Amino acid sequence: FPLPVILAMLHMVTPFGFLMNVVIIPLCAVMLSAGLWRLAVFYILPASVSSLFYDQALWLWEKLMPLIALFGDTPWLTINVPPFSVFAVLVYYLAIAFFALYCKTGERLHRDIFLCLVLVLCSHAFKPPAYDDALRVTALDVGQGDCFVMRSDLGPLWVMDCGRTTGNSSKGETVAVPYLRNLGIQKIDCLYISHYDDDHMGGAKDIISGIRTKTIVAPPVMAFETNGWELMRLAEKLGVKWVTLTKGQKYGDSTALWPPFDPLPPTSNSRSLVLLTPFKGYSLMWTGDLPKTYEFDLLRGCEGGLTPVAVYKIPHPGSS
């Protein structure tokens, strides 16, 4: 019944959420009722009677949980819906109202005819989902540091850096993860870590813990960069693939332009992973906090100069 309101607000619907509302929440009510029944009669009736409903409900729960986990890992979790008019919402609710009325008073033939009319009206009122393959880059407000989300409806989703830690939490937990969940996104294809300063990778642990992540691409971790090693261990525990890139190496269609492997630059900023990511004939360049002197080294190291890019993330802008 509230489906049009949800679609009007979010422009998407998730089959996983539908499964939760239709199956899991009612099942929780059954489990609770069965548990209360068992507690109420445990000391009065034999165990076989007190467990009459509880055992069956528990068996059903154990069978459904693997199915729910499998359903949650499927790639077709989000159906994008284009904006629709108020007229479409009115048609939807009027159709429900008239259908309920006819189910009570009309004959079978009238119901069949009315159902056909409703389907025709709905087919005109609601257009099928239109997928947009345009690239969208969103800069999230994480204060000092970076966090960008790069996505298209038909392509992979990247998160570029993660913001910093703030007290007992991080910008990954308070900004990035809620933003992605509000969009119905349940999988990150690639998490890019430019370097291991806190204002760029402090939120990474919360992001990969909160949303299933396929791959992390990052520069080499130095022996003293303990936060990088901790993130690597957590990634291994969660089954996230870790890809280390240096100058000239590739991840898919993306190319690392910096840092050079031998010798590695001396500071964390100067070891920032500069990544060139192409999309439909143009490119985006992610630079982390690369200092100006190394930007010149980057230019000098590219024969014939750098390929023109549509988006250049200015390194180390700083923030108050």
C-alpha positions, 0 to 999 in steps of 0.5 A, spaced: 500 500 500 505 505 501 509 503 495 508 509 491 510 513 497 517 509 497 518 510 490 516 517 490 521 518 496 527 514 494 526 512 486 528 505 487 525 499 490 529 493 493 527 486 493 531 484 499 527 489 503 520 486 500 522 479 502 524 482 509 517 486 510 513 480 507 516 474 510 521 475 516 518 480 520 511 476 520 516 470 522 519 474 527 512 475 530 511 467 530 517 466 533 515 471 539 509 468 540 511 461 540 517 463 545 511 466 549 507 460 549 513 456 551 514 460 557 507 460 559 506 453 559 513 450 560 512 448 568 505 446 567 504 442 561 509 436 558 515 439 554 512 435 548 506 440 549 510 446 551 515 446 545 509 444 540 509 451 536 516 453 538 520 447 535 516 448 528 518 455 528 525 454 530 526 449 524 522 454 519 527 460 521 533 455 521 531 453 513 530 460 511 536 464 514 541 461 509 536 463 503 535 470 506 543 470 506 543 467 499 538 472 496 542 478 500 548 476 496 544 477 489 547 482 484 540 484 482 538 487 489 535 494 487 530 496 481 531 504 479 524 507 478 524 514 474 520 520 477 513 519 476 507 524 476 501 525 482 496 523 477 500 516 477 499 515 484 492 517 484 491 512 479 494 507 483 490 508 489 483 509 486 485 502 482 486 499 489 479 502 492 475 500 486 478 493 486 476 492 493 469 495 492 468 491 486 471 484 490 465 485 495 459 487 490 461 485 483 460 479 480 466 475 477 465 477 470 465 484 472 471 483 477 475 480 471 473 486 466 475 491 472 482 488 473 483 489 465 481 496 466 486 497 472 492 494 468 491 498 462 490 504 466 497 502 470 500 501 464 499 508 461 500 511 468 507 508 470 512 507 465 517 502 465 524 503 469 529 507 465 536 506 466 541 511 466 548 510 464 551 517 465 556 517 470 554 520 477 560 523 482 558 525 488 562 529 493 560 527 501 561 532 506 566 529 511 570 535 513 577 535 512 579 529 507 576 526 501 570 521 500 567 521 493 562 516 490 562 514 483 557 510 480 552 509 474 546 505 473 549 500 469 556 500 471 560 499 477 560 503 484 566 506 486 568 509 493 574 514 493 577 515 500 573 514 506 573 520 510 576 521 517 575 518 524 571 522 529 572 520 536 569 513 537 566 513 530 568 515 523 565 519 517 565 512 514 560 510 519 556 517 520 556 519 512 558 514 507 554 508 509 548 511 511 548 515 504 549 509 500 544 505 504 539 510 503 540 509 495 539 502 496 546 500 495 548 494 498 555 492 494 561 496 493 565 494 487 571 498 488 574 502 494 580 506 492 584 508 498 589 514 496 594 513 502 594 512 509 593 518 512 587 518 517 583 524 513 582 519 507 582 512 510 579 513 517 572 511 515 575 505 511 573 499 516 566 502 517 565 502 510 567 495 508 564 492 515 557 496 513 557 494 506 559 488 502 565 490 498 568 486 493 575 490 492 580 495 495 585 498 491 591 502 494 598 504 494 603 500 498 603 499 505 609 501 509 612 497 515 610 503 520 603 505 517 599 500 522 592 503 520 594 500 513 596 493 516 589 493 520 585 495 514 588 489 510 587 484 516 580 486 516 579 486 509 582 479 509 577 477 514 571 479 510 573 476 504 575 483 500 580 482 495 586 487 496 590 490 490 596 494 491 598 498 485 604 502 483 606 506 477 604 503 470 600 497 473 592 497 472 586 494 475 581 493 470 581 499 465 584 504 471 591 505 470 596 507 476 600 513 474 603 514 481 607 512 486 613 509 482 615 503 486 623 504 486 624 508 490 618 509 493 617 517 495 618 518 502 612 521 505 605 518 506 602 524 501 607 523 496 606 516 496 598 517 494 596 513 489 594 517 482 589 513 479 586 514 472 579 511 471 576 511 464 568 512 463 565 512 456 571 516 452 573 520 457 577 520 464 577 522 471 584 522 475 584 521 482 590 524 486 589 523 493 594 528 497 600 528 492 604 535 493 605 540 488 613 538 486 610 530 485 605 533 480 611 536 476 614 529 477 608 526 474 608 530 468 615 529 467 614 522 467 609 521 462 611 522 455 608 527 451 604 529 457 598 527 460 592 524 457 586 530 457 581 528 463 574 530 464 575 531 472 581 532 476 581 531 483 585 537 486 590 534 491 591 536 498 586 542 498 586 542 506 580 544 510 578 549 516 
